[in-house]
Amino acid sequence: MARSKPNAGPSQRQLSVGEKVRHALTEVMQRGEIRDPLLERAVVSVSEVRMSPDLKIATAYVTVLGQEDMQPFIKALNDHAKFIRGRVTPSLKQMKYMPEIRFREDTSFDNFARIDALLKSPEVQQDLNHDEDDASGGRN
């Protein structure tokens, strides 16, 4: 079997297993099985799960709707990671090893908002308008 390049990105298997783990985690979160006062009143969204190459570690990227400070929620989820792992096991019984689950804050929405703000900034808009004027001027 050929080895993949270190920076080649996740394999198809990693992506597939990550999506299955994400679905299983989402089900556990929706059922409200985690007995923690902080998490019981929170709406936790699992946006992505990245699997390690050996499929033994699952890093779940989560966001809690309506919360600015995510750290207490991330800590609570990591504190309950073994319990959560046990609750997702029936949904993932086809896996040879049940992955260790780690929770991290999903910052992709912040990145999207930052890029959107940059694209709407006056400097970028000026450049875009200037490029459009050049393009239309050359066609007349």
C-alpha positions as CSV (number, residue, x, y, z in Angstrom):
1,M,0.0,0.0,0.0
2,A,1.4,3.4,-1.0
3,R,2.0,6.0,1.7
4,S,0.3,9.3,1.2
5,K,2.2,12.6,1.4
6,P,2.2,14.2,4.8
7,N,0.4,17.4,3.6
8,A,-2.0,15.6,1.2
9,G,-5.0,16.1,3.5
10,P,-7.4,13.6,5.0
11,S,-8.1,10.3,3.1
12,Q,-11.5,9.3,1.9
13,R,-11.7,6.8,4.8
14,Q,-10.9,9.6,7.4
15,L,-13.6,11.8,5.9
16,S,-16.2,9.0,5.8
17,V,-15.5,7.9,9.4
18,G,-15.4,11.5,10.6
19,E,-18.9,12.1,9.2
20,K,-20.2,9.0,10.8
21,V,-18.8,10.1,14.2
22,R,-20.3,13.6,13.7
23,H,-23.7,12.1,13.1
24,A,-23.4,9.9,16.2
25,L,-22.2,12.8,18.4
26,T,-25.1,15.0,17.1
27,E,-27.6,12.3,18.1
28,V,-26.2,12.1,21.6
29,M,-26.3,15.9,21.9
30,Q,-29.9,16.1,20.6
31,R,-31.1,13.4,23.0
32,G,-29.7,15.4,26.0
33,E,-28.0,12.3,27.6
34,I,-25.2,14.3,29.1
35,R,-26.0,15.3,32.7
36,D,-24.2,18.5,33.2
37,P,-26.0,21.7,34.2
38,L,-24.0,23.8,31.7
39,L,-24.6,21.5,28.8
40,E,-28.2,20.7,29.6
41,R,-29.2,24.3,28.8
42,A,-27.0,24.6,25.7
43,V,-27.6,24.0,22.0
44,V,-24.3,22.3,20.9
45,S,-23.7,22.0,17.2
46,V,-21.0,19.6,15.9
47,S,-19.8,21.1,12.7
48,E,-17.0,18.8,11.8
49,V,-15.1,15.8,13.1
50,R,-11.5,15.2,11.9
51,M,-10.1,11.7,12.3
52,S,-6.4,10.9,12.9
53,P,-4.8,8.8,10.2
54,D,-5.1,5.6,12.3
55,L,-8.8,6.5,13.1
56,K,-8.1,6.3,16.9
57,I,-8.6,10.0,17.7
58,A,-11.7,12.0,16.7
59,T,-11.4,15.8,17.1
60,A,-14.9,17.3,17.1
61,Y,-15.3,20.9,16.3
62,V,-18.3,22.4,18.1
63,T,-20.1,25.6,18.6
64,V,-22.7,26.5,21.2
65,L,-25.4,28.7,19.8
66,G,-25.8,32.1,21.4
67,Q,-22.6,31.9,23.4
68,E,-19.6,34.2,23.2
69,D,-17.3,32.4,25.7
70,M,-17.0,28.8,24.5
71,Q,-14.3,27.6,26.9
72,P,-16.6,26.4,29.7
73,F,-18.6,24.4,27.3
74,I,-15.5,22.9,25.6
75,K,-14.1,22.0,29.1
76,A,-17.4,20.4,30.1
77,L,-17.6,18.3,26.9
78,N,-14.0,17.1,27.3
79,D,-14.8,16.3,31.0
80,H,-17.6,14.0,29.7
81,A,-15.7,12.7,26.7
82,K,-15.5,9.1,28.1
83,F,-19.2,9.0,28.8
84,I,-20.0,10.4,25.3
85,R,-17.7,7.9,23.8
86,G,-19.7,5.1,25.4
87,R,-23.0,6.6,24.2
88,V,-21.8,6.8,20.5
89,T,-20.4,3.2,20.6
90,P,-23.7,1.5,19.5
91,S,-23.9,3.8,16.4
92,L,-20.3,3.0,15.5
93,K,-20.1,-0.7,16.2
94,Q,-18.7,-1.4,12.7
95,M,-15.5,0.3,13.7
96,K,-12.5,-1.9,14.8
97,Y,-11.5,0.7,17.5
98,M,-13.7,3.2,19.2
99,P,-11.9,6.6,18.8
100,E,-11.0,8.8,21.7
101,I,-13.1,12.0,21.3
102,R,-11.6,15.4,21.8
103,F,-13.6,18.6,21.6
104,R,-12.4,21.9,20.2
105,E,-14.0,25.2,19.5
106,D,-15.0,25.7,15.9
107,T,-13.6,29.0,14.7
108,S,-14.6,28.6,11.1
109,F,-17.6,30.9,11.5
110,D,-15.3,33.6,12.9
111,N,-13.0,33.2,9.9
112,F,-16.0,33.5,7.5
113,A,-17.2,36.7,9.2
114,R,-13.7,38.2,9.1
115,I,-13.4,37.4,5.3
116,D,-16.8,38.8,4.7
117,A,-16.0,42.0,6.6
118,L,-12.8,42.4,4.5
119,L,-14.6,41.9,1.2
120,K,-17.1,44.6,2.3
121,S,-14.4,47.1,3.4
122,P,-14.2,50.4,1.5
123,E,-10.7,49.6,0.3
124,V,-11.6,46.3,-1.3
125,Q,-14.8,47.8,-2.8
126,Q,-12.8,50.6,-4.3
127,D,-10.4,48.1,-5.9
128,L,-13.3,46.0,-7.2
129,N,-15.0,49.0,-8.7
130,H,-11.7,50.1,-10.3
131,D,-11.2,46.6,-11.8
132,E,-14.8,46.7,-13.3
133,D,-14.2,50.1,-14.8
134,D,-11.0,48.9,-16.4
135,A,-12.7,45.8,-17.8
136,S,-15.7,47.7,-19.3
137,G,-13.4,50.5,-20.6
138,G,-11.4,48.0,-22.7
139,R,-14.4,46.6,-24.4
140,N,-15.8,49.9,-25.9
